[in-house]
Amino acid sequence: MNPYQKPKVLIVDDIPTNIRMLLEILKDDYIVIPSTSGVTALKECEINLPDICILDIIMPEMDGFELCKILKSKPHTKDIPIIFITSLSNNEDIVKGFEHGASDYITKPFDKAEVLMRIKTHLSLKSSKDVIANKNASLKELIHVISHDLINPLSSLLEILRLDNQEESIHQFLKENKDIFYNTLKSAVDLINIVRHYESTDDGTIKLELKPAGLKEVIQTSISMLCSKWTEKQIEFILDIREDIIVLIEEVSFINIVISNILTNAIKFSYPESKIYITANTQPDGLILSIKDNGIGIPQEILDNIYKMDHPTARTGTSGEQGIGYGIPLVKKFMSAYGGRIEMMSSADASDHWTDVWLYLNRV
């Protein structure tokens, strides 16, 4: 619901007199969308989504109960509060309305104060539910960062420590790898700070300090942090990025969240001993970073919902890798924070399977 415009109320009643009476009550505070049948009401919802619906029960062709059932079955209308119009003595209609998903009822003849209060109450409840839903979505994103993206730099350290160093002392080993340890741990700490900052924003938006960074260098850093993943599957990276390309990003999140998620997916769904191609194509106003693999591809039904936090897209990788499927919505949010965007194309056909992720970035 747009806070800068009046809420929209859809009134569905085949009796024009009822619509006129409700219009008179609501005209000062709401945008009223009148409809005289369930069929036309459904069309209105497709082109002019209301914030709340008031439905008469007895109507020709489609009664209020059937219309309510249809509205509650559709993803884009299922959360719209529905108030039935009924007579004061008809308790059966009231009970049946609640069974079909209605939020409330108003009685005829209409009392102005009652109508306004009931609508206001349910719009307020809907707004509160939306806030909770947004908070839950942000929490899922934070869990993803903590459980998925933070593990990559820590995994790099584990891989280094698991190396066989019998011929040299621990002191010598730590001395020679000091920079690797420092950069990896710093990356993990910086990522935690981003999560803490993200958690503190009330609306779930991401506000970052953007700075110039060498694109090839940050890509190579992210690849190195995923070493254990791609070496195990013997994946080869074909990197075609000029050294002089500078982009405007927040480096820690770009390496550990944006590129890490995309490369993790590319590795996960690529076949062993295959290649992943990373290229940068400069444009007059920026560049397109392409990350393409020839793995199993993404089915269209998953691709259609790939950016939605409430549609997790977890699938098993080509070597049995598991995941939670929340990475790409988070990537989209960070790309927006950089002033860029993400575009994904894929084919999952048996004879033609691939995925190509395009990142639109601002160039310095």
Residue pairs with C-beta under 8 A, 6 or more apart in sequence:
1 7
1 51
1 123
1 126
1 127
1 130
5 31
6 29
6 30
6 31
7 29
7 30
7 31
7 51
7 52
7 123
8 30
8 31
8 32
8 33
8 48
8 49
8 50
8 51
8 52
9 26
9 30
9 31
9 32
9 33
9 50
9 51
9 52
9 53
9 54
9 119
10 33
10 35
10 41
10 44
10 45
10 50
10 52
10 53
10 54
11 18
11 19
11 22
11 23
11 32
11 33
11 34
11 35
11 53
11 54
12 35
12 36
12 37
12 38
12 41
12 53
12 54
12 55
12 56
12 59
12 64
12 67
13 19
13 22
13 35
13 36
13 54
13 55
13 56
13 59
13 85
14 36
14 37
14 56
14 59
14 60
15 56
16 36
18 56
18 85
18 108
19 34
19 36
21 110
22 32
22 54
22 110
22 115
23 32
23 34
25 110
25 112
25 115
25 116
26 32
26 115
26 116
26 119
29 116
30 119
33 44
33 48
33 50
35 41
35 44
37 59
37 60
37 61
37 62
38 59
38 61
38 62
38 63
38 64
38 66
38 67
38 70
39 61
39 62
41 53
41 55
41 67
42 67
42 70
42 71
44 50
45 71
45 74
45 76
45 77
49 76
49 77
49 80
50 80
51 80
51 123
51 126
52 80
52 81
52 82
52 83
52 119
52 122
52 123
52 126
53 71
53 80
53 81
53 82
53 83
54 82
54 83
54 84
54 85
54 106
54 119
55 64
55 67
55 68
55 82
55 83
55 84
55 85
55 102
56 64
56 84
56 85
57 63
57 64
57 65
57 84
57 85
57 86
57 93
57 97
58 64
59 67
64 84
64 85
64 97
65 96
65 97
65 100
68 82
68 84
68 97
68 100
68 101
68 102
69 100
69 101
71 77
71 78
71 80
71 82
71 101
72 78
72 82
72 100
72 101
79 126
79 129
80 126
81 103
81 104
81 122
81 123
81 125
81 126
82 101
82 102
82 103
83 102
83 103
83 104
83 105
83 106
83 118
83 119
83 122
84 93
84 94
84 97
84 102
84 104
84 105
84 106
85 105
85 106
85 107
85 108
86 93
86 94
86 97
86 105
86 106
86 107
86 108
87 93
87 107
87 108
88 107
88 108
93 105
94 105
97 105
103 122
103 125
104 118
104 121
104 122
106 114
106 115
106 118
107 114
134 203
134 204
135 204
137 204
137 309
137 310
138 198
138 199
138 204
140 309
140 326
141 198
141 204
141 309
141 326
141 329
141 330
141 333
142 195
142 198
142 199
143 326
144 324
144 326
144 327
144 330
145 191
145 194
145 195
145 198
145 257
145 330
146 195
147 324
148 261
148 264
148 323
148 324
148 326
148 327
149 191
149 256
149 257
149 260
149 261
150 188
150 191
150 192
150 195
150 256
152 225
152 226
152 256
152 260
152 264
153 184
153 185
153 187
153 188
153 191
153 225
153 256
154 184
154 188
155 225
155 228
156 180
156 184
156 224
156 225
156 227
156 228
157 181
157 184
157 185
158 228
159 227
159 228
160 177
160 180
160 181
165 173
174 181
183 221
184 225
187 225
187 252
187 255
187 256
190 252
190 256
191 252
191 253
191 256
191 257
194 208
194 250
194 252
194 253
194 257
197 207
198 206
201 207
205 337
206 333
206 334
206 336
206 337
207 337
208 250
208 253
208 334
208 337
208 338
209 250
210 248
210 249
210 250
210 338
210 339
211 248
211 249
211 250
211 251
212 246
212 247
212 248
212 364
213 246
213 247
213 248
213 249
213 251
213 254
214 243
214 245
214 246
215 241
215 245
215 246
215 247
215 280
215 287
215 289
215 361
216 239
216 241
216 242
216 243
216 245
218 249
218 251
218 254
218 255
218 259
219 239
219 241
219 259
219 278
220 239
221 255
222 255
222 256
222 259
222 260
222 263
223 230
223 237
223 239
223 263
225 255
225 256
225 260
226 260
226 263
226 264
226 267
229 264
229 267
229 268
230 237
230 267
230 276
232 319
233 267
233 270
233 272
233 273
233 318
233 319
234 272
234 273
235 267
235 270
235 272
235 273
235 274
235 275
235 276
236 273
236 274
236 275
236 276
237 275
237 276
237 278
238 275
238 276
238 277
238 278
239 278
240 277
240 278
240 279
240 280
241 278
241 279
241 280
241 289
242 280
245 280
245 282
245 287
245 363
246 363
246 364
247 287
247 361
247 362
247 363
247 364
248 338
248 339
248 361
248 362
248 363
248 364
249 338
249 361
250 334
250 337
250 338
253 334
253 337
254 334
254 338
257 330
257 331
257 334
258 331
258 334
258 335
258 359
259 291
261 327
261 328
261 330
261 331
262 291
262 331
262 357
262 359
263 276
263 291
264 323
264 327
265 323
265 327
265 328
265 355
266 276
266 291
266 293
266 295
266 355
266 357
267 276
267 317
268 295
268 317
268 318
268 321
268 323
269 293
269 295
269 296
269 297
269 315
269 317
269 318
269 355
270 276
270 293
270 294
270 295
270 318
271 294
271 295
271 296
271 318
272 318
272 319
274 293
274 294
274 295
275 293
275 294
276 291
276 292
276 293
277 290
277 291
277 292
277 293
278 289
278 290
278 291
278 292
279 289
279 290
279 292
280 287
280 288
280 289
280 290
281 287
281 288
281 290
282 363
283 363
285 362
285 363
286 340
286 360
286 361
286 362
286 363
287 360
287 361
287 363
288 358
288 359
288 360
288 361
289 358
289 359
289 361
290 356
290 357
290 358
290 359
291 356
291 357
291 359
292 354
292 355
292 356
292 357
293 354
293 355
294 353
294 354
295 318
295 353
295 354
295 355
296 318
296 348
296 353
297 346
297 347
297 348
297 349
297 353
297 354
297 355
298 306
298 344
298 346
298 348
298 355
299 348
300 348
302 313
302 315
303 344
303 346
305 311
305 313
306 313
306 328
306 329
306 344
307 328
307 329
307 332
307 342
308 329
309 326
309 329
312 324
312 325
312 326
313 325
313 328
314 322
314 323
314 324
314 325
315 323
315 325
316 322
317 323
328 342
328 344
331 342
332 341
332 342
335 341
335 342
335 359
335 360
338 361
338 362
339 362
340 359
340 360
340 361
340 362
341 359
341 360
342 357
342 358
342 359
342 360
343 357
343 358
343 360
344 355
344 356
344 357
344 358
345 355
345 356
345 358
346 354
346 355
346 356
347 353
347 354
